[in-house]
Amino acid sequence: MGKLFKLIRSDFQKIRHTPIVWIHIVIPILISILFVAYYTCSTSTVDNVSKVGLYIQVLSMGFPLIIGIVCSMVVEQEADAGDFQELLMARHKLLKFLSKLCMLIIMGLGSLIVAIGILGLGLEFLVHKNVFSAVFYGKITLILLFCEIFLYLLHLLCCFKFGSGAPIGLGIVESLITALMITGLGDILWKWFPCSWGSRIPDYYISLKIDNGKHLFLVNEFQSGIYICLAATALLFLISFLWYNYFEGRSEN
């Protein structure tokens, strides 16, 4: 465990002076400020529960593209530094992969804390109509992050195998699918599209909090989504480790 912490710290050192850090800071701040400003000035009769749900959906639509961009930047940094030689010749090869994943997840968590935290503070002190507690926002943050771990793994594998263009293109497609799954079409299909988990599962959680868990359909949808997400993420995690253990660089390298 100590070795993993050292590798994660080393990975953070590598990206200190890259746009990766700023992407995780500036973008969530801008998005949250825009939404808070809109909610503050808006005369809409939409209730604040729906406003929070809409905000989470917008975050979930943008996440696949952001994940694709940052994963490609992290992996290409290693490719440019020496055709993955540092990773391939590492004594603890799998730990190097895990440290990359952990670094990305930690930065994603930081972005979500900023994005959701600013929204909660804005609704509390500017709009003066905050209907949720800090604990609720903390849980939503963790649920949304949990739903996106599968995408981090998928985009990392894509970038290692195919280069930077593939995960970015995949992220664009996933963002469009996520927007589609928010509609009525997603009522049936959303569980089988990993990119839609981040919009649907938190939305069902919000509905359950308002409904106090009395609606059996909401309970079933939320639980089945969590179970599918957990099983698929664990399976992809295992596949990622098995594949990366035999990774010897891209064919063009």
N, C-alpha and C positions, 0 to 999 in steps of 0.2 A: 504493500500500500504506500509506503514511503517513497518507493521508486516511482510509482504512478504520480504522486504529488509533485515530485521533482520534474517529471516529464511535462506535466501540465503547466507548471511554472515556466519551464523552458519554452513551451509553445506560446505562452502569453508574451514572453520576451521577444519572440520572433516577429510578432504582429504589432508591436508597440507603435511603430511609425508607418503603419499601413492604413488604408481607408477602412479596413475591416472593423477597427474599433469605432470609428466615427459613424459607420453605418448603424451599429448597434446603439449609438447614443443619439445621434441627430434625428434619424427617421422616426423613432418612437416619440421623441419630444415634439416634433413638428405635427405628427398625426394627432396626438392627444391634445395639443394646444388648439389645433384647428377644430376639433370636435367640441372641446369645452367652449371655445369662442362661439361656435354655431349654436350650441345648446343655450348659452347665456343670452344671446341676442334673438334667438328664435321665439316666435309667438305660437309655435305649433302646440296642439293639444295632446300630442303623443306623450304617454306616460313615461316616467323615468326608467321603469323596468325595460320597456321596449327600447329606450335609448341605449341602455347598457348592452342589451342583446344585439342591437345593430352595430355597436362599436366592436364587440367581440367578433361579429361576422366579418367586418371590414379587416380586422387584424388577421383573421384566419385566411382571408382571401389573399392578403399580401405576403403572408409567411412563406408559402412555397417558393415564390420568386426570390425573396430575400435569402432563404436557405440555399437555393441554387446558386446565387451570386457569391455568398460568403464561403460556401463549400468549395466552389471552383477557385476562389482566390487563395484559400488555405492550401489546397492540393497543388495548384500551379506554382505556389511559392516553393514547395518542395521539389517540383519538377525542374524549375528554373535554377535551383541551387545546386543541382548535380544529378539530374535524371533519377531522383528518388534514392540515390546511393546512401544517404544518411539513414533513411528508413529501412532500406533493404539489408544493410549491413549491421543494423542495430542488434545488440545482444538480446534485447527483449522486443522482438519485432511486433508482437501482438499488443504489447503495452503502448507502443508508439501510436498504433492505430487507435487504441482506446483513449489515449491522452488527447488526440485530435478531436475525437467525438465528444469527450468530456469538456474540452475547451469551448467547442461550439455550443454545447447545451448550456454551459454556464453563462456564456454571452447572451444566448437566447433568453435565459431566465432573467438576466439583468435588463434586457430590453423590455420584456413583459412587465417587470416590476415598475419600470419607468412609465411605460405606456398606460398600464391599468392604474397605477398609483396616481398619476396626474389626473386621470379621468375622475377617480374617486374623490380626490381633493377638490377638483373643480366643481363637481356636483355638490359637495358639502359646503364649500365656502363662497362660491360664486353664484351657482344656480340656486343654492339653499334648498335643494330637493333631493338629497341623497337618501335612497330607500334601503341601502345595504350597508353592512358593517365592514370594518377593515378585515375581519376574519373571512367574510364572504369573498372579498376581492383577492385575498391571499389564496383561497381555495380555487377560485377561477383561474388565477395565474398558474397554479400547479397543474390543474386539469388541462389547460390549453398547452402547456409545455409538454406534458405527458403525451398528448395527442400528436405532437409534432416530432417526437423522437424517431418514429418510423421514417419520416421524410429526411431527417438528418442522415440516417444510415443509408437510405436509398440514394441520396444525392452524393454522398461521399463515395460510394461504390461506383456510381456512374462517372464521377470525375476521375477516379483512379483508372478506370477502364477506358473511357472514351475521350477524356479531355474536358476543357472548360465549357465548350459549347453545349454539350449534352445536358448537364444539370440545369443550365440557364433556360434552355429550350423546354426541358421537362417542367421547370418551375412555372413558366408562362402557361403551359397547357394545364397544369394542376390548378393554378389560380383561376383559370376560366372554368374548369370543372367544378371547383369549389363554389363559384358564383352560381353555377347551374344547379348544384345540389341543394342550394338554399331554397330553391323554388319547389313547387309541388312534385316535380319529377324526383326530387331527392328523398321524398317520404318513403319510397320503396328501395331505392338503390344506394343510399348514402353509406350504409355500413360496409359496402364492398369497394369503396373508393377512399383510400387512406388520407388523401388530401382533404376530404370533407369531414373527417373526424373532428378537426379543430373548430368547425362551425357548428356542427350538430350536437356533439356531446356537451359542450358548455351551455348551449341553448336549452337543452333538456334539463340540465342541472338548474339553470335559472328558473325554468318553469316549475320544477319540483319544489324549489325554495318558496315560490309564491303559493303553490298549491299544497304545501306541507306534506308532499308525498302521498296524497290521497288518490291521485289519478293513476290507475294501474297501467295504462298504456305508456305514460311518461316514464314510469318506473322500469317497465320492460325494455323500452327503447334505450334508456340511459344505461341500464345494466348490460344489455346485449352489446351495445357499442363499446363499453369499457372492456368487456371480455374479449371481443374480437380484436380490439386495438392491442390489448395486452398480449394475446396469443400471437398475433401477426408480428408485433415488435420483437418478441422473444425469438420467434422463428427467424426473422431477418437478422437479428443480432448474431445468432448461431451461424447462419449462412455467411454473414460478413466475415466473421472470424475464420471460418474454414477457407473461404476464398482468399482472404488477405494473407493467410499463412503461406499460400503458394504463389502469391503475387510477386512477379519478378520484373516489373516495369512494363510500360506499354510497348507494343510491337515496333513502333517507330523509333523507340529509344535504343 
